[in-house]
Amino acid sequence: MEEKSESTQQSIGLFILAGIHMVVLIGLQLSGALSDMMVSAIAWFVGMMVATWCVLKAVIPLLSSTER
């Protein structure tokens, strides 16, 4: 039981990390810190890759641990 709650906490932490990452990306874009088009494209590509990785790493264990 303790292991299940620990993995759930890790999944929640990864969701929060992905959300913070997206807020930072949007904030950088709106503040004009990513003014160059190439820098903006690279930042968004890498940022979306990291956010997707965090969400997938959080969701896959939750889906595999659900009891039918």
HELIX and SHEET records of a PDB file:
HELIX    1   1 GLU A    2  SER A   31  1                                  30    
HELIX    2   2 MET A   37  SER A   65  1                                  29    
END                                                                             
